[in-house]
Amino acid sequence: MNGDHTASLAALRAEMARLERRPGTPPAGTLPLGLPAIDAALPGGGLARGALHEVAGSGAQVEHGTTAALFTAALLARLPGDVLWVLEQRDLHPPALAGVGLTPARVLYVHARKPATVLLVVEEALRHRAIAGVVGEFSGTLGLTASRRLQLAAERSGVIAFLLRRSRSFDAAALLAPSAAMTRWRLATEPSGPPLPHAPEIPGLARPRWRLDLLRCRGGEAHSWIVEAFDATGRGSVLADLGHRPAAPQPRRAA
């Protein structure tokens, strides 16, 4: 290990020690999404804490990972405490995370630059119980050995970990390789709903919509949902299937 890595890990350990002195560390358990239709499909009624979860975009979303980052931030916003976010690139926009409830004051950022360093920092951070969660943005090939190391580290500490998979190729084989993660998610944006009733002439005011594909869930089954994106208060909603949505009101005709 070179000097830069040694110095970086020493600084990270010091910061983790500072965080561990803060009271209010949440116990291990599950992290509900707050969306009953999805929570009911997950073992224990939510995402397992003390576990590794993989999140990636679909199509062009795989490269920049915007929706995956927002989804992950919205989930971590539901937990008390600080979050460690490990970056490969300096392209994260903190105000966007605040828009789904994860304020900048709660996030400690580490710029790791290389995929191997991301895994190293995430594993080190998962040894500390005082943080709410760890996020690693990762563009490399994960493999079973590396994912098992992260899963075991999360199990020991009880801290939830998210690995945001990024790639320049939307169908990269690395995204489908076997992994020890408890769940694997793929996200895509969907066309938003019609304009708001009180401003029909202005497009783009409706809340964003996401398609959540749960590809793998240990102890559960794969599912897909269309949801309205979370807002700054953590509120989201699952949209009903087309066949179960209420019929649109018919326009009144003049006599």
Beta strands, then each sheet from edge to edge (+ up, - down):
strand 1: 30-31
strand 2: 47-48
strand 3: 52-57
strand 4: 83-87
strand 5: 107-111
strand 6: 133-138
strand 7: 160-165
strand 8: 183-190
strand 9: 209-217
strand 10: 223-228
strand 11: 237-238
sheet 1: 1+ 2-
sheet 2: 5+ 4+ 6+ 7+ 3+ 8+ 9- 10+ 11-
end
